[in-house]
Amino acid sequence: MSKYTDIGVEKHGHVGLIEIRKPPLNFFDVSLINQIADALEEFDNDIEIRASVLAAQGKAFCAGADFSDPKRQEQEESAKTDPAANLPINHLYVQAVRIFRNKKPIVAAVHGAAIGGGLGLAVSADFRVTCPEARFAANFTKLGFHPGFGLTATLPELVGKNNAELIFYTSRRVTGEEATRMGLANVCVPQDQVRAEAMKLAQEIAECSPLGLISTRATMRAGLADRVLAATNHELVEQTKLRATEDFKEGVKATAERRVANFKGR
């Protein structure tokens, strides 16, 4: 029996495949991020694996955190009075940093929405293969919130500071084609070809020497995990402050009700 409950892990020659299995929206929690980090560590320790693909079942790639989850709402309430109650989110970011510390290239197969922390997860990969139907969004400001999952460090490095600001300040949904144009995705193919194309790219990478890949990637991503760690530490402080506001409560409610929020600035 697999030790993984929310993901599937397969090996295809020199390519590892991690499939998120929480359809339809693949909301993340500490457990899911922990399992992905564990699987990547397993691949790091497997001399046969040279690259991996991160894919997902269902409609979305990863729709981020489920703010309508009653268990999460309890955490939000207790967080207002007890700073230590923020540990679950802090712990999630600890797991997120583990993903950035892995040693081998990752290709994300983004066939659907990558929202909020789900965008952070997609951006943790080295490359993204997507399709016109996919949507990339950092919807934090629409929730009355601050970006998280290290996106304040990773997104500007990927798309440039000004594009990152545009994505953060508008909370807009960027299509697969727009994402490819701005460098947020590398390849845009028809939706039913996303995973096959991601596997093909990973296999192309895996034809190269494993030691050469690990060495070159370590150079290219030097300091990235530490920058993400510093970013998540700051992001958590800002998120904790904003989680206690009326605007955050309204933002979550408005998003759930699919309407424009009536923010008051308090």
N, C-alpha and C positions, 0 to 999 in steps of 0.2 A: 504494500500500500504506500502511495506517495506521501511524503511529509508535507506536501503543498496542498492547501485546500482551495486557494483562490486563483492559482495559476497552473498551467500545464507546462512541463519542461520536456523538450525533445532534443535529440541530437541528429543532425543530418550531415554526415561526413565531418568536415571541419567547422561546421556552423551549428551553433546552439540556437534553439528557438524557445522563447518564453511567451506564452499566450495568457493574457489576463482573462479570467473566466468568471466575471461577475456581471453578465449581461442583464438588461440591455445597455445600461449606462456606465457600467464599470466604475462606480464611485469608489474612491480610495479611502482606506483607513490605515492605521499603523501596521496592522497585520499584513495587508497587501504589499505595502512598500517594503516591509521587512522581508517578505517572501521573495520579492524581486531582487533585493540586495543579496539575499542568501543564494539565489540561483546564479547570479552573476559571479559571486565568490566561488561557487562550485565550478563554473566555467573557467575562471582564472586558474583554478587548481588542476584543471583537466588539460594535459599537454596536447590532446587531440583537437581541442576547440581553439579556433583562431579569431572568430568573430561571432557576434550573436544578433538575432532579430528579436525585437520586442513588438509583439502584435496583440490584438484583442478580439474577443468574440463580441457579438452583439452590434448594436447600432452606433455606439460611440467608441472612440479609442479610450478615453477616460474623461468623464464629465466633472472631475475634481471632487471636492468634498460634498457630502450630502448634508446640507444644512437643515433639511426637513426631518432628519433622523432623530427620533425622540431621545435616544441615548446621547447623541451629540448636543441636543438642546439642553439636557440636564447638565452636561459639562460646561456649556456656555453660561448657564445660570450660576453654577457654583464658582466659575472663574471670576465672576464679578466681586465675590466676597473673599475668595481664597486664592491668592496668586499661585499656590502650589498646584491647584487644580488644572493649571495650564500644562502640566507635565505631559498629558497625552499628545498635545500638538507639538510640544518641544521634542518629545520622543519621536514623533513622525519625522521631524526635521533631522534628528540624529540618524534615522534610517535613510533619509534622502541623501545625506552627505556620504553615507556608505556606498550608494549607487555611483556617486561621482569619483569614488576612490578605486573603482574597478579598473583593471589593466588592459582590457581588450576592446576593440571597436564594437560599437552597438549601432544597428540600423533600426529606427522605429518605423513600423508600418502603420501610418496614421490614416485609416480608412474612413474615420468619422470624426466627431467633435473631440477636440482636446481643449478642455476648459479649465481655467484657474490652475490649481495644482496639477491637473491633467496636462496642461500646457507645459508646466515645469518638468513633468516626467518626460514628455516628448522631447523637450529641449536638453534633457540630460544625456540623450543619445548623441552620437557623433553626426549622424545623418538621419534625415526624414524623407520617406517616400510617401506621397499623398495623392489625392484625387480632387477633382473639382467640387465634389459634395462635402469634403471635409471642412470643418470650421475650427480656426485657432482663435482663442480669446482669453485675455487676462481680464476677467470680468470683476475684479476686486473692487474697483471704485464704484461700480454700479451696485455693489453690495454694501457700500459704505465702509469699505475695508481697505487694507494695505496689501499690496502684492506679497506673495510668499513663495515657498519652495525654492528659494534662491534665485527667482526670476530677475530680481533687481541687479544681480551680477551676471547671469547667463544671457538674458535676452539682449541687452545692449551689445555684448560681445558678438552676438550672432547677426543682428540686423542693423546695428548702429544705434547710437544713443537716441537720435531724433525719432527713428521708427519705433523704438521701444517706448519712448515717451508718448507717441501717438497711440500705441496699443494700450498703454496703461491709462492715459487720461480719458480716452473715449470708451474704453471697455468694449470696443466694437468687435464683431466676429469677422475675422479675416478668412477669405475663401482659400481653397487649395491653390488656385492659380495665383492669387495675390501673394500668398505665403511663399510660393516658389520664386516670384519676381523679386521679393525683398530679401531672399536668402534664408527665410525661416524654414523652408523645405528645399530639398535638392532635386527631386524628381516629381512630376505630376503625371499620373497615368489614369486610365479608366478605373473606376472603383473596384471592379472585380479582379483587377490585375495588381493591386497594391501589394499584397503579401508576396506574390510570386516575384515581383520586381525588387522588393526588399531582400528576399532570399538570394536573388541573382546578384545584387550588389554585395551582400555579405560573402557570397561564394567567390566573387571577384577579389575581394579583400583577402579571403582565406587562401588564395593561390600564392600569396606572398609569404615570405619567411616569417615564422611566428616570432622569433627573437627580434628581427628587424621591425616588425609591427609594434611590439610592446615597447621597444626602445624609442621609436619615432613618436608614438602616441604619448609616451611619458614626457617627451620634449614639448610636443604641441600643446599638451594640457597641463604643463607645469604650473603648480600653484592653484589650479582651478578648484579643487575640492576645498582648499583652505579659504579661497575667496567666497565659495558657496557657504561654508561654515560661518564666516564673518557676516555674510548677508542674511542668513537665516536667523542668526542671533539678533540682529537689528530688526529684521522683519517681524520677529515674534514679539518684541517689545512694542512695536507700533500696532500690531494686530491686537495685542492684549488691551491696549488703551482704547482702540476703536471698537472692540467687541462690547464694551460697556456703554456705548452711546445709543441714543434713540434712533439715530440714522441707520445704524447697523441692523437693528431689529426691523426697521421699515424696509431697508434694502433687501433683506432676506425674504420678507413677506411679499414685497412687490415682485421679486424675481419668481417666487413660487406661483404668484397669481398672474404672471406674464403681463404686467402693466408697468408704466413709468412710475418710479418712486417719487414720493412727495417728501423730499429731504428738507430738514429744518436747520441743519448746521449745529446740531447739539446731540 
